[in-house]
C-alpha cells in the first residue's frame, strides 16, 4: 500500500512539474507606436555616419560560422578609415548586422556588449572555445529536465534558450538594446515554419503580432535563429494581433495588388497579413533562420530594393542620405564530402535530414548573392545610361537639356567572405569539410578567425573601398 | 528598379506609401508595383495623394507624376 502511495505521489509530482514547465511567453504590446521600440530609426549613432552605410550579414554554420564572423569583426575593428574628414574604425561605421543561426551568437553578443566581444575571456570563453553542444546534450540527461520536457509547451529548444540566457547573454532583453539606442541595428533572423518565411526579431515584425519585443530575452531570438530542425523543437511566439490598435502600413495594401506585377512584393504582403489573424495563427512556430535564408541577406536585399521597409535604403538613397553602401556577406557554407554516391545503398535517415536541411539552402544562397550583385549592377547601368544619353544630347545639341535630373545613386560595394575563395586547394577543402557543431577544437576556431580577415583583405570590393577610405591596419 | 519624378512647383519631400522617400522633381528609385504618392505636411496641395502602378520605366525615361499642384492654384 505504502509503495503504491509513493508511486502515485511520484506520478502526481511528475504531472505537476510537467504542467508547470512552459515557455516564457513574449509580452503583449499595450499600444502600437511606430515611434518606439527596437527599430533602426530609434538607434542613434554619434560616431557613425549615415552617408557610409555598412551592412554585415552572418550565415549559419554553428561555431564555424560564429568564429568566421568573429574574425571579420576583428578585422573591421583593426581597420581605421578616413571618412568626411574624420578618422574612425571601420567597425564603428557598421549600421546593420543581419544574422542567422551560428552567426547570431556573434551578432547578438556585439549588439549587447560591444567591444567586450573582443576581450579575452569573454565571448571566446562563453561561446567560441566552449563545448556548448556537450552542455546541451548533458542538460537532456538531467532528470529534472525530463519532467519539464514532458510538458507539451516546454520543448528542447527551451533548454538551449535557458543555457544561452544564463551563460552567454546574461539575461539581457531587447529592452536593453532599446535603452542603448545605438547602432548597429542587430537583426536576428529565424524562420516561421508555417509560412516558410524569415521572422526577424525587430519591433516592426512584432508589431504585426501586437507583442512588445522589449520584454523578450535576446537569448530566445538567438535560440530561435539557431534552432536546427529535428535536433530541437520549434520555439513558440504568442500572437496577440488585434489587441494593440495596430495600423497596417500603407505598403501592405498596395503590395497586395501586385501578384502579377511584382510577385515577391505580393508575397511579402501575404506573409505580413498572415500574422494579423490571431485566431488562426495564435502561436507562431520558429525554426532556424537558415531554413528560409542561410546567409541573412534576404531582408537586407528587401531594404536595398524596396521602398516598403521602415528603414528602406532605397528611400535613404533617394533622400541623399547614403553616399556609399557596403554589404559584406560572411558565409560559412561548407561542402562536406559524402560517401552516399559511392554506393547503391539508401542513405540513413540522419544523412538524409542533414542533406535536405542544408544542401538546397546552400544553392539558394548563391542565388541570393547573385541578386545583390545584379541589383548593384543595375544601378551602375542606369546611372551609366543617363550619363551616356546626356553625353549624346550635349554632343548633338549643345543647347539641349535633359528633361529630368539624374537619379541619386550610392556607390555600391559587395563583398563575399566564403571558403570557396581560399586559393590553396588543400586548405580550401579542409575548411569546406568542417562540421556544423557547437563544439569545435580551439585550433579550428583560431584558424577560422584568421581566414575570415584574409579572405576579406583579398576581395576586390574591400581593396577598392579601402583605397577610397584610406584604410590603415592597426 | 523603376524611376519616378514627382513634378511640383517647388522642391519638397515626397512620400511613397506613407514614408519619406525623396524629393519632388528628383528622379526617384521606386520598386515596381502599386504605390501611393503624396507630399506629406503641410497639406497645402491637391490632390491629397496619387495612386499608380509603376512599371516599364528607366533612368532616362522615368514616370512623371504631374498631378500635384498647390491648393487654390494651378501649375
Contacts between the chains, C-beta under 8 A, distances in Angstrom:
chain1	res1	chain2	res2	distance
A	249	B	17	7.2
A	249	B	18	6.7
A	250	B	17	4.2
A	250	B	18	4.0
A	250	B	36	5.9
A	251	B	17	4.1
A	251	B	18	7.5
A	251	B	19	7.9
A	251	B	35	8.0
A	254	B	17	5.7
A	254	B	33	6.8
A	254	B	34	4.2
A	254	B	35	5.7
A	254	B	36	6.3
A	254	B	51	7.8
A	255	B	33	6.3
A	255	B	34	7.1
A	257	B	33	7.8
A	257	B	34	4.6
A	258	B	32	7.9
A	258	B	33	4.3
A	258	B	34	5.8
A	261	B	32	6.2
A	261	B	33	5.1
A	261	B	34	7.0
A	261	B	53	6.3
A	261	B	55	6.2
A	262	B	31	6.8
A	262	B	32	4.7
A	262	B	33	4.2
A	265	B	31	6.5
A	265	B	32	7.7
A	265	B	33	5.2
A	305	B	1	7.0
A	305	B	31	6.1
A	306	B	31	4.5
A	307	B	16	4.8
A	307	B	17	6.5
A	307	B	19	6.8
A	307	B	21	5.3
A	307	B	30	6.1
A	307	B	31	5.6
A	307	B	35	7.4
A	308	B	17	6.7
A	308	B	31	7.1
A	310	B	19	7.0
A	312	B	19	6.9
A	312	B	21	7.4
A	314	B	1	7.9
A	314	B	21	7.6
A	314	B	29	5.1
A	314	B	30	7.6
A	314	B	31	7.0
A	315	B	16	7.3
A	315	B	19	6.2
A	315	B	20	6.4
A	315	B	21	4.3
A	315	B	22	6.9
A	317	B	29	6.6
A	318	B	21	5.6
A	318	B	22	3.3
A	318	B	23	7.6
A	318	B	26	7.0
A	318	B	28	4.7
A	318	B	29	5.9
A	319	B	20	6.4
A	319	B	21	7.3
A	319	B	22	5.9
A	319	B	23	7.4
A	375	B	1	7.6
A	378	B	1	5.9
A	379	B	1	7.1
A	382	B	1	6.6
A	382	B	3	7.5
A	382	B	58	6.7
A	382	B	59	3.9
A	383	B	59	7.0
A	385	B	58	6.7
A	385	B	59	5.5
A	385	B	60	5.7
A	386	B	59	4.6
A	386	B	60	5.7
A	389	B	60	4.8
A	404	B	5	5.2
A	404	B	27	5.2
A	404	B	62	5.7
A	404	B	64	7.3
A	405	B	5	7.6
A	405	B	25	6.8
A	405	B	26	5.6
A	405	B	27	5.3
A	406	B	27	6.4
A	406	B	59	7.4
A	407	B	3	5.9
A	407	B	26	7.8
A	407	B	27	4.2
A	407	B	28	7.2
A	407	B	29	5.9
A	407	B	59	5.2
A	407	B	62	7.9
A	408	B	22	7.6
A	408	B	26	6.5
A	408	B	27	7.6
A	408	B	28	8.0
A	408	B	29	7.8
